[in-house]
Amino acid sequence: MSCMNKLIYSVIFFIPLPLIGICQHDTAASSQFVQKDVKDWLVQKKWIKPKPEKNNFLLVIPIIASNPTAGFIFGVGLTYAYKLSPNALRISTVSSNATYSTNKMVNLNVKSNIFTLKDRLVLNGDWRYLVNSETTYGLGTHKRGSTSIVDVNGYATGSDSSAQPLKYNQIRIHEVASMQMIPNFFAGLGLHWDNFYNIDDQTLKNGDTAGSYHYQYSIAKGFKADKYDAVGLSLNFLFDSRDNQIDAYKGYYGNINYRVNFTELGSSRASSVLLAEYRSFHSLDHGRNRHTLAFWAYGNFVTSGNVPYLLLPALGYDQRQRSGRGYTFGRFRGEDLVYGESEYRFPVSPRTGILGGVLFVNVTTASDRQNDVRLFDYLRAGYGGGLRIMLDKKTRTRLEVDAGIANHSLGFYLGAQETF
């Protein structure tokens, strides 16, 4: 990739930075800003009676979607945010989805970030049972899609002629426990088990062994084409100075997780994987917290051995499956992946903050070592915006409605909490 292209993507990524200067000029109206939520608005309209504020908030969202492989998808998603005690400084969250489709696809998952023992111990979990379908494009960011795709929450609603469909069952149990060593800094250990079975490769089933991305990778790396496991332990380091774990106005977050998969524990092949993640949040209006500039970056790297195809670093494979708005899950995959995103968050309702908006841009790069495609040889960008509705000001839980645009792809996203 030329130096000019790299410069262009760098400029795109930092588009929100000029807003720092714009947001320094506050009007008289903005000085009267007091954060409210939907409940305050309903009380003001006298549609409900005021109630004491709580240290927890539960949100339930219906899930409705469809695609050619799964059929009609229906279910429910919930998010629970809470403090274990009124004096706790950090907010714990538990989110879960339960969906079923007319083609017998199943998605049951629970993802948690829990602070306990007076905020000294953090438990980070990712538990899943899936009867799933996914389209794959091989490794690296040098491959482009050839068909326009619309997706809902990362799942394609149509067919892409350049993609290869995979069906599989997955059981995942990831749990990391980290203890506070000094203020804001935690260290700990994790247990990770990923079991993939009943892998149904439609390209392979059609007799195209040479053209199947999944089959060719699996055979070359010593995996069976229909099932494999990865079981390991990890060493985890976490820094978290955010003022709120759901919707931060300021602070920093950093996480390093080094996972080693052992054949002695049941892994199909031995391997190690490194995850490094960074987030930062910057108030642009002198502490009023109405305008925030947020950055998110992470890298995921296979550092030794061989990792199963469906466990390779891929877009949308972060714990909460929030990366890559504008692209479908797994759109880019490789032995190494680096992702960056910048988001500008601002109020739409100027005095209450009940309605807010976001503008975002993201960039992804992934490697394909076998074909000598390295990180940063090819960059793929996405961008978009969305609306936010403050449902609970105590925990800062907001409903998000986003639209993301990328190459040959348009995505719509509905959820709770911020993307990062």
C-alpha positions in Angstrom: 0.0 0.0 0.0 1.3 3.4 -0.9 2.3 6.1 1.6 -0.5 8.3 0.3 -3.1 5.6 1.1 -1.8 5.2 4.6 -1.9 9.0 5.0 -5.5 9.1 3.8 -6.7 6.4 6.3 -4.8 8.1 9.1 -6.7 11.3 8.3 -10.0 9.5 8.1 -9.5 7.9 11.5 -8.9 11.2 13.3 -11.7 13.1 11.6 -13.4 13.9 14.9 -10.3 15.7 16.3 -11.2 19.1 14.9 -14.4 19.0 16.9 -12.2 19.7 20.0 -12.0 23.3 18.9 -15.6 23.5 18.0 -16.8 22.3 21.3 -14.9 24.8 23.3 -17.5 27.4 22.5 -20.5 26.9 24.8 -23.7 28.8 24.6 -25.8 30.1 27.6 -28.2 27.3 27.0 -25.6 24.6 27.4 -24.6 25.9 30.8 -28.1 25.0 32.0 -27.6 21.3 31.0 -28.8 18.7 33.5 -28.7 15.1 32.5 -32.1 13.4 32.5 -33.4 10.1 31.3 -36.6 8.6 29.8 -38.1 8.1 33.3 -37.6 11.8 34.1 -39.4 12.7 30.9 -42.3 10.3 31.7 -42.6 11.8 35.2 -42.6 15.3 33.8 -45.5 14.3 31.5 -47.2 12.9 34.6 -47.5 9.5 32.9 -45.7 7.8 35.8 -45.0 8.6 39.4 -41.5 9.4 40.6 -39.6 6.6 42.2 -36.3 6.5 44.2 -33.2 6.0 42.1 -31.8 2.5 42.2 -28.3 1.1 41.8 -29.4 -1.3 39.1 -31.1 -1.3 35.7 -32.5 -4.1 33.6 -33.2 -3.7 29.9 -34.9 -6.3 27.7 -34.9 -5.9 23.9 -36.7 -8.2 21.4 -34.5 -9.6 18.6 -36.0 -10.1 15.1 -34.0 -10.7 11.9 -33.6 -13.1 9.0 -31.1 -14.4 6.5 -31.0 -17.1 3.8 -29.1 -19.6 6.0 -30.8 -19.2 9.3 -34.2 -18.2 8.1 -36.4 -16.1 10.4 -34.6 -15.3 13.7 -36.5 -14.3 16.8 -35.6 -14.0 20.5 -34.7 -11.7 23.3 -31.6 -9.8 24.5 -31.1 -8.4 28.0 -28.6 -6.2 29.8 -28.4 -5.8 33.5 -26.2 -3.1 35.1 -25.7 -2.8 38.8 -23.6 -1.9 41.8 -23.1 -4.5 44.5 -23.4 -1.8 47.1 -24.3 1.9 47.2 -20.7 2.8 47.9 -19.2 0.8 45.1 -17.4 2.9 42.5 -17.6 0.5 39.6 -20.6 -0.8 37.7 -21.0 -4.5 36.9 -22.8 -5.6 33.7 -24.3 -8.9 32.5 -25.7 -9.2 29.0 -27.3 -12.2 27.4 -29.0 -13.2 24.1 -31.3 -16.1 23.4 -32.4 -16.6 19.8 -33.8 -19.4 17.7 -34.4 -19.5 13.9 -36.8 -21.3 11.7 -33.8 -23.3 10.3 -32.9 -24.5 13.8 -30.1 -22.0 14.5 -29.6 -21.4 18.2 -27.7 -18.6 20.0 -27.4 -18.7 23.8 -24.8 -16.5 25.4 -24.0 -14.8 28.6 -21.2 -12.1 28.8 -20.3 -10.6 32.1 -18.0 -8.0 33.6 -18.5 -8.2 37.4 -16.7 -6.3 40.1 -16.9 -7.9 43.6 -15.0 -7.9 46.9 -15.3 -4.2 47.3 -14.3 -3.7 43.6 -11.0 -5.5 44.2 -11.8 -8.6 42.1 -13.1 -8.4 38.5 -14.6 -11.5 36.8 -14.8 -11.4 33.0 -16.9 -14.1 31.4 -17.9 -15.2 27.9 -20.1 -18.3 27.8 -21.8 -19.4 24.6 -23.8 -22.3 23.0 -24.3 -21.9 19.3 -25.8 -23.8 16.5 -24.6 -21.2 14.1 -24.1 -20.2 10.5 -21.4 -17.8 9.3 -20.0 -16.7 5.9 -16.2 -16.6 5.5 -14.0 -14.9 3.0 -10.6 -16.5 3.8 -7.7 -14.8 5.4 -6.4 -11.2 5.1 -7.9 -7.8 4.3 -6.8 -8.0 0.6 -10.1 -9.8 -0.4 -13.1 -7.6 -1.2 -16.7 -8.6 -1.3 -18.3 -8.6 -4.7 -22.0 -8.2 -3.7 -23.8 -5.5 -1.7 -24.9 -6.8 1.7 -27.2 -5.5 4.3 -26.7 -6.9 7.9 -28.5 -6.6 11.2 -26.4 -6.6 14.3 -23.6 -8.3 12.3 -25.7 -11.0 10.6 -26.1 -10.8 6.9 -29.7 -10.6 5.6 -28.8 -11.7 2.0 -26.3 -13.8 0.1 -22.8 -12.7 -1.0 -21.4 -14.5 -4.1 -17.9 -14.1 -2.8 -18.5 -15.6 0.6 -18.4 -19.3 1.7 -21.1 -20.4 4.1 -20.2 -22.5 7.2 -22.5 -24.1 9.7 -21.2 -25.3 13.0 -21.9 -26.0 16.7 -19.9 -24.2 19.3 -19.5 -24.4 23.1 -17.4 -21.6 24.7 -16.5 -21.1 28.3 -14.1 -18.2 28.9 -13.7 -16.9 32.5 -10.9 -14.6 33.7 -10.4 -13.5 37.3 -8.2 -10.5 38.0 -7.3 -9.1 41.5 -6.5 -5.5 42.1 -2.7 -5.0 42.7 -2.7 -1.2 43.0 -5.5 1.4 42.3 -7.0 0.8 38.8 -4.5 -2.1 38.0 -5.5 -5.7 38.1 -3.7 -9.0 37.3 -5.1 -12.5 37.1 -5.6 -15.8 35.4 -8.1 -17.2 32.9 -9.6 -20.5 31.7 -10.6 -20.8 28.1 -12.4 -23.7 26.3 -13.6 -23.5 22.7 -15.2 -26.6 21.2 -16.3 -26.6 17.5 -18.1 -29.6 16.1 -20.6 -30.6 13.4 -18.8 -28.2 11.0 -20.7 -28.2 7.7 -18.6 -26.5 5.0 -21.0 -25.9 2.0 -18.2 -25.3 -0.4 -16.5 -28.6 0.6 -19.9 -30.4 0.4 -20.2 -29.2 -3.2 -17.0 -30.9 -4.0 -14.7 -27.9 -4.2 -11.9 -29.0 -1.9 -9.4 -26.7 -3.5 -11.6 -23.6 -3.2 -12.7 -24.1 0.4 -11.0 -21.6 2.7 -11.8 -23.5 5.8 -10.8 -27.0 4.4 -7.5 -25.8 2.9 -6.5 -24.0 6.1 -7.5 -26.9 8.3 -5.6 -29.5 6.3 -2.5 -27.4 6.0 -2.4 -26.7 9.8 -3.2 -30.3 10.9 -6.9 -29.9 12.0 -9.8 -32.1 11.2 -12.3 -30.4 8.9 -15.4 -31.2 10.9 -14.4 -30.6 14.5 -11.6 -29.2 16.7 -10.9 -27.9 20.2 -8.8 -25.2 21.8 -8.3 -25.4 25.6 -5.9 -23.2 27.5 -5.0 -20.9 30.3 -4.2 -17.2 30.2 -2.3 -14.5 32.1 -4.3 -11.2 32.2 -3.3 -7.6 33.0 -6.0 -4.9 33.3 -5.9 -1.2 33.8 -9.2 0.7 34.2 -9.6 4.3 35.3 -12.9 5.0 33.5 -15.4 7.0 35.5 -18.2 4.6 34.3 -17.8 1.1 32.8 -20.9 1.5 30.6 -20.7 5.0 29.2 -17.4 6.6 30.1 -16.9 10.4 30.0 -13.3 10.2 30.9 -10.5 7.7 31.7 -8.5 4.9 30.2 -8.8 1.2 29.8 -6.0 -1.2 28.8 -6.0 -5.0 28.8 -3.4 -7.6 27.9 -4.3 -11.2 27.7 -1.8 -14.0 26.8 -3.5 -17.3 26.2 -1.7 -20.6 25.8 -3.6 -23.7 24.5 -2.3 -27.1 25.6 -2.8 -30.4 23.9 -2.5 -31.9 27.4 -5.8 -30.1 28.3 -7.6 -31.3 25.2 -6.5 -28.8 22.4 -6.3 -30.2 18.9 -3.0 -28.4 18.4 -0.8 -26.4 20.8 -0.7 -22.6 20.3 -0.6 -19.2 21.9 -2.5 -16.0 21.3 -1.9 -12.4 22.4 -4.7 -9.8 22.8 -3.8 -6.2 23.5 -6.6 -3.6 23.9 -6.7 0.1 24.5 -9.6 2.6 25.0 -9.6 6.2 26.1 -12.3 8.8 26.7 -11.9 12.6 26.5 -14.4 15.3 27.5 -14.5 18.2 25.1 -16.5 20.7 27.0 -14.7 21.5 30.3 -16.2 18.7 32.3 -19.9 19.1 31.4 -19.6 15.7 29.8 -21.9 16.5 26.9 -19.3 16.0 24.2 -16.9 13.1 24.3 -14.3 11.8 22.0 -13.5 8.1 22.4 -10.8 5.9 20.9 -10.6 2.1 20.7 -7.8 0.0 19.4 -6.9 -3.7 19.8 -4.6 -6.2 18.3 -5.0 -10.0 18.3 -2.0 -12.1 17.2 -1.2 -15.8 16.9 2.2 -15.9 18.6 3.0 -19.6 18.2 1.6 -22.9 16.9 -1.6 -23.2 15.0 -5.1 -22.0 15.9 -8.3 -23.5 14.4 -9.9 -21.5 11.5 -13.0 -20.5 13.5 -10.9 -19.3 16.4 -8.5 -17.1 14.3 -8.6 -13.4 15.1 -11.5 -12.0 13.1 -13.7 -8.8 12.9 -16.6 -9.0 15.4 -14.9 -11.6 17.5 -14.2 -9.3 20.5 -16.0 -10.4 23.6 -19.1 -8.3 23.1 -19.0 -8.7 19.3 -19.1 -4.9 18.7 -16.2 -4.3 16.4 -16.5 -3.6 12.7 -19.9 -1.7 12.4 -20.6 -1.8 8.7 -19.3 -5.3 8.2 -20.7 -8.8 9.0 -19.2 -11.0 11.7 -16.0 -12.6 10.5 -15.7 -10.5 7.4 -12.0 -10.1 7.9 -9.8 -12.8 9.5 -6.2 -13.7 9.8 -3.3 -14.9 12.0 -2.9 -11.3 13.0 -5.6 -8.6 13.2 -5.4 -4.9 14.3 -8.6 -2.8 14.7 -9.0 0.9 15.4 -12.1 3.0 16.0 -12.8 6.6 16.9 -16.3 7.9 18.0 -17.6 11.4 18.7 -20.5 11.4 21.2 -22.7 14.5 21.5 -26.2 15.5 22.8 -29.2 16.0 20.5 -31.5 17.3 23.2 -29.4 20.3 24.4 -30.7 20.7 28.0 -31.7 17.1 29.1 -29.3 14.8 27.3 -32.0 12.3 26.9 -31.3 12.1 23.1 -27.8 11.9 21.9 -25.9 11.0 18.8 -22.6 9.4 17.7 -20.4 9.6 14.6 -17.8 6.9 14.1 -15.1 5.6 11.8 -13.2 2.3 12.0 -10.3 0.7 10.3 -9.3 -3.0 10.1 -6.2 -4.8 8.9 -5.6 -8.6 8.9 -2.7 -10.8 7.7 -2.5 -13.9 5.6 0.9 -15.4 6.3 0.7 -18.2 3.8 0.2 -15.7 1.0 2.6 -13.2 2.4 -0.1 -10.6 3.2 1.1 -8.6 6.2 -0.6 -6.3 8.6 -1.2 -2.8 7.2 -0.7 -4.0 3.6 -4.4 -3.5 3.2 -6.8 -1.4 5.3 -10.5 -1.6 5.3 -12.6 1.2 6.7 -16.2 1.7 7.8 -18.1 4.7 9.1 -21.5 5.7 10.2 -23.6 7.3 13.0 -26.4 6.7 15.3 -28.9 7.8 17.9 -28.7 7.3 21.7 -31.6 7.3 24.2 -30.7 7.7 27.9 -32.8 5.0 29.6 -31.2 5.2 33.1 -29.0 8.1 34.1 -27.8 6.4 37.3 -25.9 3.7 35.4 -25.7 5.7 32.1 -27.4 2.9 30.2 -28.4 4.1 26.7 -30.3 2.4 23.9 -28.2 2.5 20.7 -29.5 2.6 17.2 -26.7 2.7 14.6 -26.1 2.5 10.9 -22.7 1.6 9.5 -21.5 1.8 5.9 -18.5 -0.1 4.5 -17.4 -1.5 1.1 -20.4 -3.2 -0.4 -22.0 -3.4 3.0 -24.6 -1.6 5.1 -25.3 -2.6 8.7 -28.0 -1.7 11.2 -27.4 -2.2 15.0 -29.8 -2.1 18.0 -28.5 -2.7 21.5 -27.8 -1.4 24.9 -24.7 0.4 26.3 -22.0 1.9 24.2 -20.1 0.0 21.5 -17.0 0.4 23.6 
